[in-house]
């Protein structure tokens, strides 16, 4: 029985033997995939369930990016006006 999902993934120009080998390799990789240790999984689950930094951190980042962007625009405006350290 042909695997329609694999047919969509694999190159249609592959020879039947190459297609078989690739499907066998994929099956082996899926069956023998290593499982992370329980301590790692537990730590990861706790970190994912923990409250994030919240909107305060996002607001600070937005303010920092906006402030640096405005600062750069001021430097450009001063340079275009012909005054300041970058004037020619």
Secondary structure, DSSP 8 states (H G I E B T S, - for coil): ---HHHHHHS-TTS-HHHHHHHHHHHHHHHHT-----HHHHHHHHHHHHS----HHHHHHHHHHHHHHHHHHHHHHHHHHHT-STT--
